[in-house]
Amino acid sequence: MNRPASAESPRRFPLREVGLCLALIVAVLGVYALMGAAYSTRMLVEASCYAILALGLTIQWGYAGQFNAGVMGFVALGGFSAMTFSVPVNDAFWDSELPGQLGLALLYVVGAIALVWGATKLDRLGVPKTLRTLIAIVLAVVLYLVVISILRSVTGEIQSRAGFIGGLGLPAWMGWIVGGALAGAVGYFIGHICLGLRSDYLAIATLGIAEIIKAFLKNSDWLTRGTATVSPLPWPTPGPGELGFVMARSLYLAITVVMIAVIFFLLHRAYNAAWGRTIRAIRDNEISSAAMGKDVNRRRLQIFVLGCILMGIGGAALTSFNSIFDPQGYLPLNHTFLVLVMVILGGPGNNLGTIIGAVLVYLIWIMSEPLALALMQLLANLGGDGFTGADMQSRALQARVLVIGLLITLVLRFAPKGLLPEKVKHHS
């Protein structure tokens, strides 16, 4: 009796995956040999935090085709949460009447929002829609002017008497969890508004929202100290003062690696489950998926929120490790474009490729400056009059952008689907 032929092709040996992993290990060992253990371990910790951010973007862009250009905003929200939870309590604020005044002002804000929302529902009582809209707009403007005046009065008192409200004095890892939840909540709100937009409009909208988040955190001195920054931020592990730089950073690295492993396992299971197949079907043909009874908007919102949660967690871990919360330090180049390059290089939709791309791109990003500086120093020693001390340093720093731009150009030319393209299984 003849056996039926298998519908699935035999599994191949993952030669490309193994080769890329070995090449990455060799590159990391080279950095350790060149720069030392303390510097290299710090680089790996930051790269692992960026890998979490890249995983959040790859499920949005790779799984669902959602181009999120506002990664920076969700990273900042995660960093804000990490700061708020881990910074010690500010007794100058809590031992005064200011918490009660602030709570009352925030209650006014909630009441104003509820009134405006209620005004938008007046058409259910028979009010014409045009009149309803006019009432809602006028009410929103009036209530905004009243509430913002009350809030500014209270926040001005907080800044003059206590500096800022301070933190909660809780473990940093709690701030990481809440940072993911906060980023997810904001992503849920944004998704309801923006996910109906075309991909290019979605990118513009998310980019603008990220700048709004940054501007709010930078100008809310009563909440974040604004440009004055907040530091040092506690780690969830013993710090360098207790264990030394190498050991403390290695322990922090172990935590981020475990986080990546858990996220990778869960995403891999979800990708190969019915949920993942539905998401990819919506990405490839939204009309056909809707015709088959799939709730397209709900699924797209789910994947967008999930990606934002990972970005919030990664941003919280990165901010805690850097031990400083600086709203001005969140830059589109560092916290959006760089993550985008990581996903493009690794392969959108491929989780392993995204992790490899994140580590490789961050290694190139960090090492571009010292290598360019060494090259310029060599040219100066050989008689190059165009290189001087201060000028040489600034040019070496600019080499990062040049190298990353060249890298993304080469990848888009020779590997447009990334080093490890997404693997789509065909079932027959």
C-alpha positions as CSV (number, residue, x, y, z in Angstrom):
1,M,0.0,0.0,0.0
2,N,1.5,3.3,-1.1
3,R,1.8,6.1,1.5
4,P,0.3,9.5,0.5
5,A,2.9,12.2,-0.3
6,S,3.3,14.7,2.4
7,A,1.8,18.1,1.8
8,E,4.6,19.9,3.6
9,S,8.1,20.2,2.2
10,P,10.9,18.6,4.2
11,R,12.6,20.9,6.7
12,R,15.9,22.3,5.6
13,F,18.9,22.9,7.7
14,P,18.8,26.6,8.8
15,L,22.1,27.4,7.2
16,R,21.5,31.1,6.8
17,E,20.2,31.5,10.4
18,V,23.2,29.7,11.8
19,G,25.6,31.5,9.6
20,L,24.3,34.9,10.6
21,C,24.3,34.0,14.3
22,L,27.9,32.9,14.1
23,A,28.9,36.0,12.2
24,L,27.2,38.1,14.8
25,I,28.9,36.3,17.7
26,V,32.3,36.8,16.0
27,A,31.5,40.5,15.6
28,V,30.5,40.9,19.3
29,L,33.7,39.1,20.4
30,G,35.7,41.4,18.2
31,V,34.1,44.4,20.0
32,Y,34.9,42.8,23.4
33,A,38.5,42.4,22.3
34,L,38.8,46.0,21.0
35,M,36.7,48.0,23.5
36,G,36.8,45.9,26.7
37,A,34.2,44.1,28.7
38,A,32.5,47.0,30.5
39,Y,31.9,49.0,27.3
40,S,30.9,46.0,25.2
41,T,28.5,44.7,27.9
42,R,26.8,48.1,28.0
43,M,26.5,48.0,24.2
44,L,24.8,44.5,24.4
45,V,22.3,45.7,27.1
46,E,21.3,48.7,25.0
47,A,21.1,46.4,21.9
48,S,18.8,44.0,23.7
49,C,16.5,46.8,24.8
50,Y,16.4,47.9,21.1
51,A,15.6,44.3,20.1
52,I,12.4,44.5,22.2
53,L,11.5,47.8,20.5
54,A,12.2,46.2,17.1
55,L,10.0,43.2,18.0
56,G,7.2,45.6,18.7
57,L,7.6,47.3,15.3
58,T,8.0,44.0,13.4
59,I,4.7,42.7,14.5
60,Q,3.0,45.9,13.6
61,W,4.7,46.3,10.2
62,G,5.7,42.7,9.4
63,Y,2.6,41.0,10.7
64,A,-0.1,43.5,9.9
65,G,1.5,46.0,7.5
66,Q,1.0,49.0,9.9
67,F,3.8,51.5,9.4
68,N,4.3,53.1,12.8
69,A,6.6,56.2,12.5
70,G,6.0,57.2,16.2
71,V,8.1,54.6,18.0
72,M,9.8,57.4,19.9
73,G,6.6,58.4,21.6
74,F,5.9,55.0,23.1
75,V,9.6,54.7,24.1
76,A,9.2,58.0,26.0
77,L,6.0,56.8,27.7
78,G,7.9,53.7,28.9
79,G,10.7,55.8,30.2
80,F,8.3,58.1,31.9
81,S,6.7,55.2,33.7
82,A,10.1,53.7,34.7
83,M,11.1,57.1,36.2
84,T,7.8,57.7,38.0
85,F,7.8,54.3,39.7
86,S,11.4,54.0,40.6
87,V,12.3,57.6,41.7
88,P,12.1,58.1,45.5
89,V,9.1,59.8,47.0
90,N,9.2,63.6,47.2
91,D,8.2,64.5,50.8
92,A,8.1,68.2,50.0
93,F,5.1,67.5,47.7
94,W,3.3,64.8,49.7
95,D,3.6,66.5,53.1
96,S,1.7,69.6,51.8
97,E,-1.8,70.3,50.6
98,L,-0.6,70.1,47.0
99,P,-1.7,66.5,46.3
100,G,-5.3,67.4,47.2
101,Q,-5.2,70.5,44.9
102,L,-3.8,68.5,42.1
103,G,-6.3,65.7,42.5
104,L,-9.2,68.2,42.4
105,A,-7.7,69.8,39.3
106,L,-7.5,66.4,37.6
107,L,-11.1,65.7,38.6
108,Y,-12.1,68.9,36.8
109,V,-10.3,67.6,33.7
110,V,-12.2,64.3,33.9
111,G,-15.5,66.2,34.4
112,A,-14.8,68.4,31.4
113,I,-14.0,65.5,29.2
114,A,-17.2,63.8,30.3
115,L,-19.3,66.9,29.5
116,V,-17.8,67.2,26.0
117,W,-18.3,63.5,25.3
118,G,-21.9,63.9,26.5
119,A,-22.4,66.9,24.2
120,T,-21.4,64.7,21.2
121,K,-24.3,62.4,22.0
122,L,-27.0,65.1,22.0
123,D,-28.3,63.9,18.6
124,R,-29.8,60.9,20.4
125,L,-32.1,63.3,22.2
126,G,-33.3,64.8,18.9
127,V,-30.8,67.7,18.6
128,P,-29.8,68.3,15.0
129,K,-26.3,67.0,14.2
130,T,-25.0,70.4,13.1
131,L,-26.2,72.0,16.3
132,R,-24.8,69.1,18.3
133,T,-21.3,69.6,16.8
134,L,-21.4,73.4,17.4
135,I,-22.4,72.9,21.0
136,A,-19.6,70.3,21.5
137,I,-17.0,72.6,20.0
138,V,-18.0,75.7,22.0
139,L,-18.2,73.7,25.2
140,A,-14.8,72.1,24.6
141,V,-13.2,75.5,24.0
142,V,-14.7,77.1,27.1
143,L,-14.0,74.1,29.4
144,Y,-10.4,73.9,28.1
145,L,-9.8,77.5,29.0
146,V,-11.3,77.1,32.5
147,V,-9.6,73.8,33.3
148,I,-6.2,74.8,31.9
149,S,-6.2,77.9,34.1
150,I,-6.9,75.8,37.2
151,L,-4.3,73.2,36.3
152,R,-1.6,75.8,35.6
153,S,-2.2,77.5,38.9
154,V,-1.7,74.2,40.8
155,T,1.3,73.0,38.7
156,G,2.9,76.4,39.2
157,E,2.6,75.9,43.0
158,I,4.1,72.5,42.7
159,Q,7.1,73.7,40.8
160,S,7.8,76.6,43.1
161,R,7.4,74.7,46.4
162,A,8.3,71.1,45.6
163,G,10.2,71.1,42.3
164,F,8.1,68.2,40.9
165,I,5.8,65.6,42.3
166,G,8.5,62.9,42.5
167,G,8.2,59.2,42.2
168,L,6.6,56.3,44.1
169,G,9.8,54.7,45.3
170,L,8.8,51.2,44.0
171,P,10.9,48.6,42.2
172,A,11.9,49.6,38.7
173,W,10.4,46.4,37.1
174,M,6.9,47.6,38.2
175,G,7.5,50.7,36.1
176,W,8.4,48.5,33.2
177,I,5.1,46.6,33.4
178,V,3.1,49.8,33.8
179,G,5.1,51.4,31.0
180,G,4.0,48.7,28.7
181,A,0.4,49.1,29.8
182,L,0.5,52.9,29.5
183,A,1.9,52.6,25.9
184,G,-0.7,50.0,25.1
185,A,-3.5,52.3,26.4
186,V,-2.3,55.2,24.4
187,G,-1.9,52.9,21.4
188,Y,-5.5,51.8,21.8
189,F,-6.7,55.4,21.8
190,I,-4.5,56.2,18.7
191,G,-5.6,53.0,16.9
192,H,-9.3,53.9,17.1
193,I,-8.5,57.2,15.4
194,C,-5.6,56.3,13.0
195,L,-5.9,52.7,11.9
196,G,-8.5,53.6,9.4
197,L,-6.0,55.8,7.6
198,R,-3.9,54.7,4.6
199,S,-0.4,53.4,5.5
200,D,1.3,56.7,4.5
201,Y,-1.2,58.8,6.4
202,L,-0.8,56.4,9.4
203,A,2.9,57.1,9.4
204,I,2.4,60.8,9.4
205,A,-0.2,60.6,12.1
206,T,1.9,58.5,14.4
207,L,4.9,60.7,13.8
208,G,3.0,63.7,14.9
209,I,1.5,62.0,18.0
210,A,5.0,61.0,19.0
211,E,6.1,64.6,18.9
212,I,3.1,65.6,20.9
213,I,4.0,63.1,23.6
214,K,7.6,64.3,23.7
215,A,6.5,68.0,23.9
216,F,4.1,67.2,26.8
217,L,6.8,65.4,28.8
218,K,9.3,68.1,28.1
219,N,7.1,71.0,29.1
220,S,5.5,69.3,32.2
221,D,8.1,70.4,34.7
222,W,5.8,69.6,37.6
223,L,5.6,66.0,36.4
224,T,8.9,65.2,34.8
225,R,11.2,68.1,35.7
226,G,11.3,68.8,31.9
227,T,14.7,69.8,30.6
228,A,16.2,69.6,34.1
229,T,16.1,65.7,33.8
230,V,15.6,63.2,36.6
231,S,18.6,61.0,37.6
232,P,19.9,58.7,38.8
233,L,17.2,56.1,38.2
234,P,17.4,52.9,40.2
235,W,18.0,49.5,38.4
236,P,15.9,46.4,39.1
237,T,19.2,44.7,39.9
238,P,22.2,45.7,42.1
239,G,24.1,48.5,40.5
240,P,27.7,49.1,39.6
241,G,28.5,50.5,43.0
242,E,27.7,47.1,44.5
243,L,28.9,44.6,41.9
244,G,31.2,46.6,39.6
245,F,30.4,47.7,36.1
246,V,30.9,44.4,34.3
247,M,29.0,42.2,36.7
248,A,26.1,44.7,37.2
249,R,25.7,45.2,33.5
250,S,26.0,41.4,32.9
251,L,23.2,40.8,35.3
252,Y,21.0,43.5,33.7
253,L,21.8,41.9,30.3
254,A,20.7,38.5,31.6
255,I,17.3,40.0,32.5
256,T,16.8,41.6,29.1
257,V,17.8,38.4,27.4
258,V,15.2,36.4,29.4
259,M,12.6,39.0,28.4
260,I,13.5,38.7,24.7
261,A,13.3,34.9,25.0
262,V,9.9,35.0,26.5
263,I,8.6,37.5,24.0
264,F,10.1,35.5,21.1
265,F,8.4,32.3,22.3
266,L,5.0,33.9,22.7
267,L,5.2,35.7,19.4
268,H,6.4,32.5,17.6
269,R,3.4,30.6,19.1
270,A,1.0,33.4,18.2
271,Y,2.4,33.7,14.6
272,N,1.8,30.0,13.8
273,A,-1.6,29.9,15.5
274,A,-4.9,30.8,14.0
275,W,-4.6,34.3,15.3
276,G,-1.4,34.8,13.4
277,R,-2.8,33.4,10.2
278,T,-5.8,35.7,10.4
279,I,-3.5,38.8,10.9
280,R,-1.4,37.8,7.9
281,A,-4.6,37.2,5.8
282,I,-5.8,40.7,6.7
283,R,-2.4,42.2,5.8
284,D,-2.3,40.4,2.4
285,N,-6.0,40.9,1.4
286,E,-8.2,42.9,3.7
287,I,-11.2,42.8,1.5
288,S,-11.2,39.0,1.2
289,S,-10.7,38.6,5.0
290,A,-13.7,40.9,5.7
291,A,-15.8,38.9,3.2
292,M,-14.9,35.7,5.1
293,G,-16.4,37.2,8.3
294,K,-13.2,38.4,10.0
295,D,-13.3,41.4,12.3
296,V,-10.6,43.4,10.4
297,N,-10.7,46.5,12.6
298,R,-10.5,44.5,15.9
299,R,-7.6,42.4,14.7
300,R,-5.7,45.4,13.4
301,L,-6.2,47.2,16.7
302,Q,-5.0,44.2,18.6
303,I,-1.7,44.0,16.8
304,F,-1.1,47.7,17.0
305,V,-1.7,47.7,20.8
306,L,0.5,44.6,21.2
307,G,3.4,46.3,19.4
308,C,3.0,49.5,21.5
309,I,3.1,47.4,24.7
310,L,6.5,46.0,23.6
311,M,7.8,49.4,22.7
312,G,6.7,50.7,26.2
313,I,8.5,47.8,27.9
314,G,11.6,48.2,25.8
315,G,11.7,52.0,26.4
316,A,11.3,51.5,30.1
317,A,14.2,49.0,30.3
318,L,16.4,51.3,28.2
319,T,15.7,54.4,30.3
320,S,16.3,52.5,33.5
321,F,19.6,51.2,32.2
322,N,20.7,54.7,31.1
323,S,19.7,55.8,34.6
324,I,18.4,59.2,33.4
325,F,15.0,60.4,32.2
326,D,15.6,63.3,29.7
327,P,12.5,64.1,27.5
328,Q,14.8,66.0,25.1
329,G,16.9,62.8,24.7
330,Y,14.2,61.0,22.8
331,L,15.0,61.7,19.2
332,P,13.3,60.4,16.0
333,L,16.7,59.4,14.6
334,N,17.7,57.3,17.6
335,H,14.3,55.9,18.7
336,T,12.3,55.6,15.5
337,F,14.5,55.6,12.4
338,L,17.2,53.3,14.0
339,V,14.5,50.8,15.0
340,L,13.1,50.9,11.5
341,V,16.5,50.1,10.1
342,M,16.8,47.2,12.5
343,V,13.5,45.7,11.2
344,I,14.4,46.3,7.6
345,L,17.8,44.7,7.9
346,G,16.6,41.7,9.9
347,G,13.4,41.1,7.9
348,P,9.9,42.4,8.7
349,G,7.7,39.7,10.2
350,N,10.7,37.4,11.1
351,N,11.3,37.5,14.8
352,L,14.7,35.9,14.8
353,G,15.8,38.2,11.9
354,T,14.6,41.2,13.8
355,I,16.6,40.3,16.9
356,I,19.7,39.7,14.8
357,G,19.1,42.9,12.9
358,A,18.7,44.9,16.1
359,V,22.0,43.7,17.6
360,L,23.9,44.1,14.3
361,V,22.6,47.6,13.5
362,Y,23.2,48.8,17.1
363,L,26.7,47.4,17.0
364,I,27.4,49.2,13.7
365,W,25.8,52.4,15.1
366,I,27.9,52.4,18.2
367,M,31.2,51.3,16.6
368,S,31.0,53.7,13.7
369,E,32.2,56.6,15.8
370,P,35.4,55.1,17.3
371,L,36.3,53.3,14.1
372,A,35.8,56.6,12.1
373,L,37.8,58.5,14.7
374,A,40.7,55.9,14.5
375,L,40.7,56.2,10.7
376,M,40.8,60.0,10.8
377,Q,43.6,59.9,13.4
378,L,45.6,57.6,11.1
379,L,45.1,60.0,8.2
380,A,46.1,62.9,10.4
381,N,49.3,61.1,11.4
382,L,50.0,60.5,7.7
383,G,49.9,64.2,7.0
384,G,46.3,65.0,6.5
385,D,45.9,68.7,7.3
386,G,42.1,68.6,7.1
387,F,41.7,66.8,10.4
388,T,42.0,68.6,13.8
389,G,41.0,67.5,17.3
390,A,37.5,69.0,17.8
391,D,36.7,68.8,14.2
392,M,37.8,65.2,14.0
393,Q,35.5,64.3,16.9
394,S,32.4,65.9,15.4
395,R,33.1,64.3,12.0
396,A,33.5,60.9,13.6
397,L,30.1,61.3,15.3
398,Q,28.5,62.2,12.0
399,A,29.9,59.0,10.5
400,R,27.1,57.1,12.3
401,V,24.4,58.6,10.1
402,L,26.5,58.1,7.0
403,V,27.2,54.4,7.8
404,I,23.5,53.7,8.7
405,G,22.3,55.4,5.5
406,L,24.8,53.4,3.4
407,L,23.7,50.2,5.2
408,I,20.0,50.7,4.6
409,T,20.7,51.6,0.9
410,L,22.7,48.3,0.4
411,V,20.0,46.2,2.2
412,L,17.2,47.7,0.1
413,R,19.2,47.1,-3.1
414,F,20.5,43.5,-2.5
415,A,18.2,42.1,0.2
416,P,14.9,44.1,0.1
417,K,13.1,41.5,2.3
418,G,15.9,41.5,4.9
419,L,18.6,39.1,5.9
420,L,16.0,36.6,7.1
421,P,12.8,37.1,5.1
422,E,9.5,36.1,6.6
423,K,8.7,32.5,6.1
424,V,5.1,31.9,5.0
425,K,4.0,28.3,5.1
426,H,1.6,27.2,2.3
427,H,-0.9,24.6,3.4
428,S,-2.4,22.3,0.8
